[in-house]
Every structure is written in C-alpha cells, then in structure tokens.
Amino acid sequence: MTINFAPWLIWFLTGIVVMLAELVIPGFVIIFFGLGCLGAAVVAAIAPGAYSIQLVAFLIVSLTALVTLRKMAMHIFVGRSESSGGDDTGNVSVGTRIKIEQDIEPGCEARVRYRGTMWTAVSEDRIPSGSEAEIVGVDKINRSCLKLKAVHRL
C-alpha cells in the first residue's frame, strides 16, 4: 500500500514545518523559506506536474521575501533600543563605570572586563591601570568595542 501525496500538499506541509522551525532556530531567516514553500504550493496546486516551475517559484518567493521583508520584520518583532541619545548602544549601559585592569593609551585598543566578559575598548584619554573609566558609547563599526573616558576623582 503506497500513499501518494499531492505536490501542493507536500510543499504546504513543508512550508508549515519550516516556518515552525523558526521558533526553535534563531536568526529570523528560515521563515522566508517557509513562505517560499507556500508559494510553491500555490504553483503546485495550479500545475501539479511542473516541478521545475514549482522550484523556481520557491526560489523567487523565498529570496524576494528575504530581501524585502526581513528588515521590516526585524523592526517589528525584535524591537528598538531605548537609549537616551541617537546612538544605538545595544545592551551596553552608557554611563556605567568599570575598573580598568591594564593601562589604556589614547587611540589604542585594550581589553576591559564588563559584565563578566572581556571587551575591546578605546579611549581618547590615558587611563591607568587600577582607575575607573566610564562607558560613553560603543564603536559604530565594531559594536563589541566600548568607548571609554577617564573618571577623575576629586
């Protein structure tokens, strides 16, 4: 006894499974391939024997959805940072003070500990080891590089 599924049903079920996989696998990319499967299901319902056209429909719908909808959907589902300034600092708290474990020379990169993790940091000031520095932002190109300024005690 063999069970034959219609091509549109295979594409449809595959699309649903792929879209549900987005809930488990992070990255917000896989859902667009699920949409591609649904697009191919529509083509398969119209032309069940045209497998090459179904595959082309899958590719076109997937890539079009990925290119056009991903950025918009990321803003809707991921949200925006609520920083006080115009700079996006991610999960870095501007104004936080940290203890410096090694000398930081102006314009040179150094390693600092922030929230239990080592980060790259730069400063326009010389900050000696053992002193405090304040986080004033993150580098716009290298988002894992903290911008620091020396904290002068009175």
VENRA-V514898 format. One record per residue. N is the residue number from 1. RES is the residue in one small letter. SS is DSSP state (a for helix, b for strand, c for the rest). PHI is phi in degrees with one decimal (none if undefined). NEAR is the number of other ideal C-beta (glycine too) atoms within 8 Angstrom. Layout:
n,res,ss,phi,near
N,RES,SS,PHI,NEAR
N,RES,SS,PHI,NEAR
//
This chain:
n,res,ss,phi,near
1,m,c,none,2
2,t,c,-111.6,3
3,i,c,-108.3,4
4,n,c,-107.4,4
5,f,c,-95.6,6
6,a,c,-66.7,9
7,p,a,-57.3,10
8,w,a,-64.5,11
9,l,a,-68.9,9
10,i,a,-62.9,10
11,w,a,-61.7,15
12,f,a,-62.9,11
13,l,a,-64.5,8
14,t,a,-62.5,9
15,g,a,-60.9,15
16,i,a,-64.5,9
17,v,a,-62.2,9
18,v,a,-64.8,13
19,m,a,-66.7,11
20,l,a,-68.2,9
21,a,a,-63.4,10
22,e,c,-60.4,11
23,l,c,-68.9,4
24,v,c,-98.8,5
25,i,c,-102.7,6
26,p,c,-73.4,3
27,g,c,131.1,5
28,f,c,54.1,11
29,v,c,-126.1,8
30,i,a,-62.6,12
31,i,a,-59.1,10
32,f,a,-71.3,12
33,f,a,-72.3,10
34,g,a,-65.4,16
35,l,a,-63.7,13
36,g,a,-62.1,17
37,c,a,-63.4,14
38,l,a,-66.6,12
39,g,a,-63.3,13
40,a,a,-67.1,15
41,a,a,-64.2,13
42,v,a,-63.1,10
43,v,a,-63.8,12
44,a,a,-66.3,15
45,a,a,-69.4,8
46,i,a,-83.1,5
47,a,c,-131.8,8
48,p,c,-62.8,8
49,g,c,-96.0,4
50,a,c,-91.7,9
51,y,a,-66.3,7
52,s,a,-67.8,6
53,i,a,-68.1,9
54,q,a,-62.2,14
55,l,a,-65.2,9
56,v,a,-62.9,8
57,a,a,-61.0,13
58,f,a,-57.3,13
59,l,a,-65.0,9
60,i,a,-64.3,10
61,v,a,-65.0,13
62,s,a,-60.9,13
63,l,a,-68.5,9
64,t,a,-63.7,8
65,a,a,-64.5,12
66,l,a,-62.0,10
67,v,a,-71.0,7
68,t,a,-91.0,7
69,l,a,-101.2,9
70,r,a,-61.3,12
71,k,a,-62.9,6
72,m,a,-64.5,8
73,a,a,-67.1,9
74,m,a,-62.2,9
75,h,a,-65.4,9
76,i,a,-74.0,6
77,f,a,-89.1,7
78,v,c,-88.7,6
79,g,c,95.5,5
80,r,c,-125.2,4
81,s,c,-77.0,7
82,e,c,-104.2,3
83,s,c,-87.9,9
84,s,c,-72.7,3
85,g,c,-95.9,6
86,g,c,-84.2,3
87,d,c,-81.2,8
88,d,c,-88.5,5
89,t,c,-103.3,11
90,g,c,63.2,7
91,n,c,-99.1,4
92,v,c,-90.7,11
93,s,c,-87.8,7
94,v,c,-65.0,11
95,g,c,99.1,6
96,t,c,-68.6,9
97,r,b,-100.9,8
98,i,b,-129.0,12
99,k,b,-86.0,7
100,i,c,-90.9,14
101,e,c,-98.1,7
102,q,c,-143.2,7
103,d,c,-59.9,9
104,i,b,-117.5,15
105,e,c,-93.1,7
106,p,c,-56.7,7
107,g,c,78.2,5
108,c,c,-102.9,7
109,e,c,-81.2,7
110,a,b,-141.9,12
111,r,b,-105.6,9
112,v,b,-131.5,15
113,r,b,-99.4,10
114,y,b,-139.6,11
115,r,c,54.7,3
116,g,c,78.8,4
117,t,b,-126.6,6
118,m,b,-83.2,5
119,w,b,-123.7,11
120,t,b,-80.8,11
121,a,b,-141.5,14
122,v,b,-133.1,14
123,s,b,-149.6,14
124,e,c,-86.0,6
125,d,c,-104.3,9
126,r,c,-83.0,9
127,i,b,-122.1,11
128,p,c,-75.9,7
129,s,c,-58.1,7
130,g,c,90.3,6
131,s,c,-96.9,10
132,e,b,-101.7,9
133,a,b,-133.9,16
134,e,b,-111.4,11
135,i,b,-77.5,15
136,v,b,-109.4,7
137,g,b,161.7,11
138,v,b,-126.7,12
139,d,c,-66.5,10
140,k,c,-69.5,5
141,i,c,-89.6,4
142,n,c,-102.5,6
143,r,c,-66.4,8
144,s,c,-101.8,6
145,c,b,-114.2,12
146,l,b,-82.6,14
147,k,b,-99.8,12
148,l,b,-120.1,16
149,k,b,-136.0,10
150,a,b,-68.9,10
151,v,c,-105.1,9
152,h,c,-97.6,4
153,r,c,-89.5,4
154,l,c,-93.0,2
//
